[in-house]
């Protein structure tokens, strides 16, 4: 047993205060931004500090592995590396680890295979590269831990917004096989190729139990049928959601919405859905509208719906701590929030609304309550043509460790956050999708929910996108392998934001991205509020015509897309396919991830 003493707690608090003082000086913190850096009362922001690591320290760190032991020469026994086992510190944060050190791991080999794939989400190649051994491409193992990563880097094993702990091996001699490591806690996977002998992998998760599923294949279609039986089949999306989506953080008001919609109509530029980001709400209170900017949301939705268009509004899992906000007031009264590490107080974290509470979506009754909030008499101003976007559901906490929750927080059953971290996003999307079904009880109206975070089985609840990408050729290039990796994880309804979220694409980059995006399953243009307006007509008539031609090609193929999604909902076979999924006998195709197939018959190679 671990006994926490007042002295130990005082020392820990003193250490945290010291780190806080070094980091912020005497400045008063009034908030946090999406990158986790502080906002000060004097109007300034904390500057990002680059951590400088000594060469010798880096070399030493490279040699240490997650379960490393070293010889104790005094008695010939082994001595475990105990750093961080009983309490772990990260900047000003600490993880109390009340149950002490835990982990579960296994070595899994793929004999005769030098091509393994999967483990989304990473901004890297579809084929997994070595992380250890003489030919290591990366210095760190693939990390599976859902995080809100601000301006993520390319060709890295760093964790991103979601994860699927699945590896698929493809070999000319042994065919197609897979392993599914069913563990939602933080996980690391090392990869080491052994030439003709095959490929070794080492898996280690912080907690949980050993729960491994072997998928024997022996070909891609058989494997994905097996995986669909295990994690569920893709839900057939509504037809409109396969068209083009136009989004921005944020369309300012109803007049802005009408102007954008009318310009699409004027130019005969096909689109199906117009989106509203967080600024449409009353002070980041979800299920509300800013009455000055959007005074008549039902009429706005009807005007677009009458011309065949839908709308989407954002609804995030953090709830503004405002006693006059009906969602917060009811959730507090019913005791629906995640608790602090004592299990007694509602957890208080920082996100877009400021001080926020977080609903416990691991609890079925909380998910049921959340689904009820989408009823038309609850979500005032919503109509049958309004659908939902779930963001920040890793979950994102601006003042938390790595912009997420402390691992020693508790759900309503007293279980630590570390045990279920990677499930939060999928359970949030599940509850939202159920709400869009329940609001139309007895009617055949399919839901549409986009989520940033995900886990194995998210294909049952809606679409996924690759998060906050950048307006650069590098991010356009990595979009295809990232989306292929997601499809390897059986997440077919996926896309990367056209044009990139951060920055300002020039006309050529925007056009090339629109052309590429027309051949990805989820097709949306989106932009940060600091980015220049980039609706297709903003680049001049010549470029608009080229982009319109790409969008029209997408619409000409909608029956083909819809048929593929219907087949995927039955067979489990991905919609967007690596070359080896259709031609598993041709080894020369295994490494290709800059071209792909839509279904069996449409070859795509973006420029």
N, C-alpha and C positions, 0 to 999 in steps of 0.2 A: 504493500500500500504506500501511496505517496501522501505525506502530510504537509499541507501548506501552512507555514508559520507566518505570523505577523512580520517578523524580521525579514523573512525571504521575500514577502510581498513588498515590503518597504524598499528593499534593495532593488527589486525589479522595477518599481515605480520610479526610483531615483535614477536608474539607468535610462529609462525611457525619457524622463525629464531632461537628462543631460543631452541625449541625442536630439531631442526637440529643440533645446536651446541652441545647440551647435548649428542646427539646420535653419532655424528661423530667426535667430537673434532675439531682439526684444519686440519684434513686429507682432501685431495682433492679427490672428487668422479669422477671417470672416466667411471663408468658403473654400471650395476646392474645384479645380477644373478637371476636364475629362482625362487628362494625362496624369492625374493624381497629385499635381503640384498645387501649392497653397495660393489662395488669393488673400491679400492683406488689406487691412482697413484703410491704408493710405492710397489704395488704388493700384498698387504694384502687384506683380505676381512673382512667385518663387521661380528662380532660374534653374534650369536643368543642369545638374552637375555630372560631368563625365567621370566615371570611376576609373582611376589609373591603377593598373595592376602591374606590380614589379615582374620582370621577366622570370626570375627564379620562382616567384610565387605562382605564376601562371603555369610554369613547367611542373611544379609540384602538384598543382591542382589537376593537371592533365593525367597524372599517374594514379590519382585516387579514384576509385570506383565506388558505386553505391554500397556495396557490401564488402569493401576491402578489409583485409586483415593483414597484420604484420607480425613477424616472428618476435617473440620475447626471448632474447638470447639468454636471459638469466635462468629460466626453467624449461626452455624448449617448448613451451606452450604457445598458443595463439592469443593475441591481444586484440580485441575488437576496437575499432575506431569509435569512440563514444561521444564525439562532438555533436551537440544538438539532439542527443537522444532523449533527454528528460525535459529540456526546455529549449526552444529555438527562437532566435531573434532575427528580425529582418527590418533594418533601419530602426524606426521608433516603435515597431510592432513586436509583440512577443506571442508565441504559441505555448500555452501552459502544458500541453500534453499530459493531462491528468491521468491517463492510463499508461503512460510510459511509452517506450519505443515499440513500434509495430511495423510489420511488413509481410508481404507474401510475394513470392517470386517463382520463376521457373525458367529453365533453359529449353528452348524449342528449336529443333533443327529441321531443315528442309533439304533432305538428301538429293543430290543430283540437280539442284535448282540454283541458278545464279540470278534469277529474276523474281523478286518479291515486291508486292505493292500494297497500298492501303495506309492505315494509321492517319486518316485525315483528322485535324486540319492543319496543314503546314504550307507555307509559301515556298514550295520546292517542287522537285520533279515528281512525277507519278510513281516512278520506280524508286524504291527505298535504297539509299546509299549507305555505305559503311560508316559507322560511328566509332568503331574501335578496330584495332589491328593495324597491320602494316600499310593497308591501302585506305585508311580512314579518310573520307571526304569531309566529315564533320568532327568537331572536337567534343560535342555533347550528344547524349542519346536523344531520340525523339521523345518529346515530352507531351503527355496527354493531360491537360488541365485547363478547363475552359476559362479564358481570360479576355477582358476588354483591353486589347493591345492598341495603343495609340501609335499610328503611323508605323505599322509593322514592317520588318525587314524581309528582304528576299533571300532565297537559298539558305534558309535557316531551319533548325529543328525546334525552334522556340514554340511554345504553346500559343494557340490562337483561340478563336471563339467557341469551337466545339470539338468533339472527338468521337471517333468510332474505333474501338480497340479490335480491329479486324486486320489480319494479314492474309493476302491471297498470293499463292505461289503459282507461277506458270512455267512449265518445263516441257521440252519436246519429248523427253523420255518418261517423266512421271505424271504428265498432264496437269490438271488444275486441282489444287487442294487449298484449304483455308483453315485458319485458327481464329476463334473468337474468344477473347479474354474478357469475361463478363465481370467487370469491376469498375465502379464509378468513382473510385478515389484517385488521387494523383498517381499517375503511372509513368514510368520511363521504359523505353525499349531500346536496347543496343542491337546493332546489326553488324555482322562480320561475315564477309564472303570467304569461302574456302576453295575457290576455283571449281574444279570438276567434282569435288567432294560435296558441294552444296553451300548452303548459307545457314549460319547459326544466329539465333536471336536470344537475347536475355531480357525477360520481363520482370519488373518489380513494381508493386503497388504499395502505397503507404499503409493501407489497411484492407479490411474485407477478408473474403475467403477465397480459396482456390476453386474457381468455377470456369473450366475450360471446355469449349466445344470444338470438336474436330469435324471439318467439312470435307468429305472424301472426294467430291467432284464426281467423275474424273475429268469433266469438261466444264467450261464456263456456265453453260445453261443449267447443267445439273447442280453446280455449286450454288447458283443464285436461287434456284428452287429450294434447296436445302436451307439457305440463309433466310429466305422469306418465311419458311415454316417456323423458323426460330425467332425472328424479330418482328415479323409482320410484313404485310404487303403495302405497297404504295397506294394511297387513296387517290382515286381519279379526280383530278382538279376540274373546276368549272372551265368551260371553253374560253371565256373572256380572259382568264388569268394566263393563257398561253399567248396573248397578244402583247403589244408594247405598253409599258408602264412609264408614266412621266412623274418624276419626283424631284423635290428640292427641299433643303432645309433653309427657308420655309417659303411657301407661297404666302404672300403677306396678308391677304384678306380676300373677301368674296370677289371683289372687282378683279384682283389679280388672277384668281381662278377662272373667272369668265373670259378674261382676255387671252389667257393661255389656251383654253379650250377653243375659243373662236378662231384663234390663229391656226391651230391644227385643222379645223374645219375649212378655213379659207384656202389653205395650201393643199388640201386633200391628202394630208399626211396621216396615215392610219395610226390610231392609238386606242386603247381600251380603258385605261385606268389613270386617274389623277390622284396624287397622294398629298397628304398634309402631315408635316412633322410636328414636333413638340410645341411650336409657337401657336398652334391653333387653339390650345387649351387656355383655360383661365388659370394662369400662374402655375403651369405644369401639374394641374390637377386633372388626372385622366378621367375620361367619361364626361368632360365638360367642354365648353366652348368659350372663347374670348368674345364676349357679347359686343364689343366695339368693332372687332375685326370680322367676326362671323356671326352677325346678329340673326340670320335666318338660315341655318344650316340645312333644314329640311327642303326648303325651296331650292337652295343651291344644288343639293343632291338630285332633286326631281328634274331640274333643268338639264343636268348632264345625263340623267337616266333616260329622259325622253328622247335623247339623241344617241342612245345605245351605250353610254359610258357609265362606269362605276367609279366609286371613290374609296380611298383607304385612309384611315387615321391611325396614328401611332398610340399604343397603349403599353406602357412599361410596368415592370413589377414593383418598382419602388413607389411608395405612397407618401405624399407630403404630410408631415406631422402638423396638421392644422385641425384644431378641435371643431372648427366650423365646417370642415370638408366632410360631406356625408360618407364617403368611402372610408376615410380614416376613422371617423367617429364610430361607425358600425363595426369595422374590423377590430378596433381596440376593445369595444364592449364585448364582442364575441370571443376575444382572445385568439386571433388568427395569425399573429405575427411570430416570426422567428425570435428567439430569446438570446440574451447575452450568455456568456459562459457559465453564469450561475444558474441559468434556467429560470430565473425569476422575473427579470425585466425585459421589456421589448427592446430588441436591438435597435440602435440609432446610428444610421450611416448617412453618408452625404452623396447625393446624386443631383440630377437636374433641378428638382424642386428645392434643393437645400437639404435641411434635416429631414430624413426619410425613415420609414419603417418598411420592412420587407415581409410579404406574405409567405407563409409556409406551404409551398405547393407540394411538399412531400406528403401532406395530409389530405386524404380524400375529401373530408368535409370542407376544407378550405377551397379545394378545386371546385367542388359543387357550388359553394357560395360565389366564387369568382365567375363561374359560368352564368349564374343568375344576373350578374351585373350587365350583361349584354342584352337583356330583355328591353324591348322598345319603351316600356314604361319606366325603366331604370336609367338607361342610357338615353337621356332626353336629347332629341335632335338627330337620332340615328334612324335610318330607314333600311329597307331590304337591299338597297344598292350600296350600302356602306360595309366595308370589310376591314380587316385588322392587321396591323404590323406590330410584332413583338420585338423590341430592341432591348439592349442593356441587361439581358437575362442570363449572363454567365454565372452569377450575377455581378454587375458592375457596382462598385462602391468607391467613390473617388478618394476617400480618405482611408481606405483599407489597404492591407498588404497586397501589393501587385494589383491595385485597383479592384480588389475583390473582398470577400468576407474573411474574417478570421476563422481559422479551422476549428477553434474550440467553442464556437457558438452552438446553440442547441435548437433542434426542431421541437415541435410540440410533444413528441414522444421522448424527448431527452437525448436523442441521438446526435452526436457531434456532426458539425458541418463537413468535416473531412471525409466522413463516410459516404456522403451523397452529393458532394459538390457538383460533379459532372451530370447529375440528373436534373438539376434545377431548371435548366433551359427547356428541356423536352417536356417536363411536367407543366411548365407555364404555358407552352404552346398547346399542349394537350387540353388544358383547362379552357383556353381561349377558343380552340376549335369546337369544343363541346358547347360552349356558350353560343357560338354562331349557329349551331344546329338546333339547340333548345329554343332559341328565340323564334324559330320558324317551325315549331313542333307540328308534326303531321304533314308537312310540306316537303317536296323534293327539291330543296335548295341547298346545294353543296357549300361548305365553308371555304374561305380562302384566308389563310394566316401565313404571313412571312415571319420567320424567326432568324435571329443571328446565331444563337447558341443551339446546340443539338447534341444528341447521343444516338447510339444504335437504336433504330426503330422510329426515328423522327420522320421517316418517309410516310408514316401513317397520318401525320397531322398537318402537313402543308409544305411550303417552300422554304428554302434556305438560301442566304446569299453570303458572299465571302467577306463582308464587313467593309471596314474603312480603307479601301484601296486608294491609290494615288494616281494622279493624272500624269503618267509617264509610260514610255514604251516598255520599260521593264515590267511594270504591273500589267500591261496588256499582254505581254508575252507569257507571264506566269499564270494568267487566268485559265488558259486551257489545261495545263497539268493540275492546277488546283481543283478545277471542276471535274476532271477525270478521276482524281483521287476520291472526291466525294461520291462519284458514281460507283467507284470500286467498293465504297462503303454502302452501296445500295440507296444512296440519296440521289434520286434522279431529278427532282424538281429544284434545280440549283442554278445560280447565275452570279456573275460579277458585275458590279455597277458600271454601266457604259459611261466612258469618259473619265472614270476615276472620281472618288469622293473628294479628296484633297487636291487643291491646285487648279490650274487653268489649262486645259488642253488647247493646242492650236487646232486649226481646221482639219489638217490632215490626220492628226491623232484621233480627233473626235469622229471623223468619218470612218477611219479604219476600225475604230472600236464599235461603232454602230454596225458596221458590216460583220464583224466577228460576233457581236452580241445577238444578231439576228439568228445565229445558229447555235445559241446556247439555250437550254430549256427554259430558264427564267430570264426575261428580257426587260430590263429596267434601266433608265437613265436617272442618275442621282447626283447631287452636288452639295458640298459644304456651304454654310451661309456666308463664309468669306470668299467663296469662289464667284467669279463673274457669271452672269446669266449665260446658260448654254443650251437653251432650247434649240432645236435643229436649225431654225431660221436665223439664229444670231451670228452665223458664220458666213452669210451671204448666199445668194441664190444658187451659185454653182455648186457649193458644197451641200446645201440643203437638198438639191435634186439628187445628189449621189446618196445621201443618207435616206431620203425617201424611197429611193429605188431598193435599198437594202431592206427597209421596213416592209415594203410591198412584197418583196420576195418571201419574207417571213409569213405574211398573211396568205400568200398563194399556197404555202405549204401547211397551213393550219390543219387541214384534214389528216395529213400525214402525221403531224405532231400528236394530234388527239388520238389517232389510232395507236401510236407507239405508247402513249401513256396508258391507254386501255390495256394493251398487251402487258405492260410492266405491272399493272395492278393485278394481273392474273399469274404471270410467270415469275415475277421478281427480277427479270432481266433488266439491267440498266437501260435508260433511254440514250444517254450519251456514252459511247463505248470506245474503249481503247482498241487498237487494231487487233490485239491478240484475242479479244473476246469473240471476234468473228473468224479469225484465222489462227487458232491456237497451235496449228502444226508448223507455222512459219516463224522460226526463232528470230529471224532478222527484223521482225516487226515488234518484238517485245519492248524495246527501249523507247519506241516512238511516243512522244506525248505532245508534239507540236501539230499533229493532225489526228483526226478522230472520225468516228462514224456516228451519225444520228440514225439509230436503228441499224438495220443490216445493209441499207442501200444508198445512203447519202454520205459521201466522203467530204469532210471539211478540213481545210488547211488555211487558217487565218494568216493575213499578211501584216 
